[in-house]
Amino acid sequence: MRTSSSSSRGSSPRRKLISVAALSVALLTTASAQAAVAQDAPSGAPAVPAARTEAAPGTPAERLIVGYKSGAAEAKSDKAAAADAAAKGEKAGEDVGFRRRLGTGAALVDLGAKPTTADVADVVAEYQADPQVAYVVPDRLNKPLATPNDTEYGKQWDLFESTAGMRVPGAWDLTTGSGVTVAVIDTGYVTHSDLAANIVGGYDFISDTAVSVDGDGRDSNPADPGDWYAAGECGQATGGSSSWHGTHVAGTIAAATNNGKGVAGIAYGAKISPVRVLGKCGGYDSDIIDAITWASGGTVSGVPANADVAKVINMSLGGGGACSTATQSAINGAVGRGTTVVVAAGNENRNAANSSPANCGNVITVAATDRSGNRASYSNYGTIVDIAAPGGETATAANGILSTLNSGTRTPSTENYAYYQGTSMATPHIAGLAALVKSANPALTPAQVESAIKSNARALPGTCSGGCGAGLADAAKTVQAVKGGTSTGSTYASTTAVAIPDNGSTVESPITVSGRGGNAPSGLRVGVDITHTYRGDLVVDLVAPDGSVYRLKSASGSDSADDVVTTYTVDASGETADGTWRLRVRDTASYDTGRLNGWQLTF
């Protein structure tokens, strides 16, 4: 649409937006970094960098802090600052209002509801051009740091150390595992105050009283009475103390966190269902098979239905020989019900192909690494290993894995914490990560959970003879990948030209994406190639497969240049990657013509 009126800064004779309210309604929050240049800035004004327009990375500021020079009336008068804000807003075509005076004397100004990065840039440019303004900065959003306040957290190298830790803190900004139950199929649970808040209903599946040592067979009480044995028992010449093994494993997965005591759990927002199958001298396949079935929501005769169905099962246990058909059937059933099964590779320093359930199918088999990122000396290895995680080496105690325990040598005594080592300790690291993944993206299947963990692993910092799977698990990278997708550089394009009617109906161009799985990335790149004689007339949107609309470009009366040939960046992490994406374009004013030549999506 052409008009004889001029803009307030003497730009080319084009339309000026007059309804700020209407504009605010039309704008959506998503904008590209490229749009950060002020569209209606004073002549010769420099581009406004993203750091001046964002409250947090990718989030446009909703308020600005403006410092005036000491001689300016606006430095002391709220009325003058309010009038200046209104004037700046009018020039930028935005709704700007004085909010309050800060203790430093600076003015806090509000930019209205959900401004885009470009909107903020317009206003910032106006303030920057004013010689009475000393500075203008976004009112930035601060968040609590993810490092927990648990007193022993500093000893949990396995979670955070840069050399061979699993980079867990970086995942906590995105999820803590809420909504997911992890079944720990193990020795049961001995009461511990650093775990109690995250314990839900479990079951004791030990049917042989000689193994259960709690005086009865199966029941709904998964309490661990101790698994000690005397000399000559369990095929051992010397006796052994109670291990409280299941409680140690559970603490690694979901110990209460930010409670000012003890250790931090990897998925501390998740719940633990203790399922007891191991007692004195170990546990039988038959009990373990029923436990797998029940924990994943299957039916076991004589056992009440599980009210806390697990989406992840941890089995830090094993024996020799091939995976039995019976055990494999139970695992397949669990996976078919949507439960990810994580198992230990074994501690015999041999090929894990000789250990069960490590050699079963449909499981994530976990090898152990030491504090330097080498395969731990005891850890099994081989081609069936899927992933490695910290398992520790207690030749130096502090190089082990610290978690919840009990001081009793036979029966329960006082709660404490202790360092253990083993693939039993590595496995709950992956079970905890699987819980984070499932919480971040509940739609993922067990196969997709496994794929995400493996495809986002990093190279082992040390060495691994024999094979340690995909490498050392990386929690932060994995969760980011499933929460917001990960940039792979894969491009999907449409080269079909579409005419854009002058001041007419909306046109769309589709691109179908398939076979990716999971969500789109938080940095989805949308390349647009439009020929148009006055691009300010155009509104451009990205439409996700579910119909969600992301505004790429709004109409602007002050943008008189030709063509739209640029790449926008969209946070599409809430969208499923697979499906039909559409680019939607509309010409909002008369007299100018255009054509969508093509567009592309880069994941």
Stockholm file with secondary structure:
# STOCKHOLM 1.0

chainA/1-603         MRTSSSSSRGSSPRRKLISVAALSVALLTTASAQAAVAQDAPSGAPAVPAARTEAAPGTPAERLIVGYKSGAAEAKSDKAAAADAAAKGEKAGEDVGFRRRLGTGAALVDLGAKPTTADVADVVAEYQADPQVAYVVPDRLNKPLATPNDTEYGKQWDLFESTAGMRVPGAWDLTTGSGVTVAVIDTGYVTHSDLAANIVGGYDFISDTAVSVDGDGRDSNPADPGDWYAAGECGQATGGSSSWHGTHVAGTIAAATNNGKGVAGIAYGAKISPVRVLGKCGGYDSDIIDAITWASGGTVSGVPANADVAKVINMSLGGGGACSTATQSAINGAVGRGTTVVVAAGNENRNAANSSPANCGNVITVAATDRSGNRASYSNYGTIVDIAAPGGETATAANGILSTLNSGTRTPSTENYAYYQGTSMATPHIAGLAALVKSANPALTPAQVESAIKSNARALPGTCSGGCGAGLADAAKTVQAVKGGTSTGSTYASTTAVAIPDNGSTVESPITVSGRGGNAPSGLRVGVDITHTYRGDLVVDLVAPDGSVYRLKSASGSDSADDVVTTYTVDASGETADGTWRLRVRDTASYDTGRLNGWQLTF
#=GR chainA/1-603 SS CCCSCCCTTCCSSCCCCCCHHHHHHHCCSCCCGGGGSCTTCCTTCCCCCGGGTEEETTEECSEEEEEECTTSGGGTCHHHHHHHHHHHHHHHTSCCEEEEECTTSCEEEECCSSCCHHHHHHHHHHHHTCTTEEEEEECCCCCCCSCCCCTTGGGCHHHHCTTTCCCCHHHHTTCCCTTCEEEEEESCBCCCTTTGGGBCCCEECCCCHHHHCSSSSSBSCCBCCCCCBCTTGGGCSSCBCCCCHHHHHHHHHHCCCSSSSSCCCTTTTSEEEEEECCBTTBCCHHHHHHHHHHHTTCCCTTSCCCSSCCSEEEECCCEESCCCHHHHHHHHHHHHTTCEEEEECCSSSSBGGGEETTTSSSSEEEEEECTTSSBCTTCCBSTTCCEEEECCCTTSGGGSEEEEEECCSSSCCCEEEEEECSHHHHHHHHHHHHHHHHHHCTTCCHHHHHHHHHHTCBCCSSCCSSCCTTCBCCHHHHHHHHHHCCCCCCEEEECCCEEECTTCCCEEEEEEECSCCSBCCTTEEEEEEEEESCGGGEEEEEECTTSCEEEEECCCTTCCCCCEEEEEEECCTTSBSSEEEEEEEEECSSSCCEEEEEEEEEC
#=GC SS_cons         CCCSCCCTTCCSSCCCCCCHHHHHHHCCSCCCGGGGSCTTCCTTCCCCCGGGTEEETTEECSEEEEEECTTSGGGTCHHHHHHHHHHHHHHHTSCCEEEEECTTSCEEEECCSSCCHHHHHHHHHHHHTCTTEEEEEECCCCCCCSCCCCTTGGGCHHHHCTTTCCCCHHHHTTCCCTTCEEEEEESCBCCCTTTGGGBCCCEECCCCHHHHCSSSSSBSCCBCCCCCBCTTGGGCSSCBCCCCHHHHHHHHHHCCCSSSSSCCCTTTTSEEEEEECCBTTBCCHHHHHHHHHHHTTCCCTTSCCCSSCCSEEEECCCEESCCCHHHHHHHHHHHHTTCEEEEECCSSSSBGGGEETTTSSSSEEEEEECTTSSBCTTCCBSTTCCEEEECCCTTSGGGSEEEEEECCSSSCCCEEEEEECSHHHHHHHHHHHHHHHHHHCTTCCHHHHHHHHHHTCBCCSSCCSSCCTTCBCCHHHHHHHHHHCCCCCCEEEECCCEEECTTCCCEEEEEEECSCCSBCCTTEEEEEEEEESCGGGEEEEEECTTSCEEEEECCCTTCCCCCEEEEEEECCTTSBSSEEEEEEEEECSSSCCEEEEEEEEEC
//
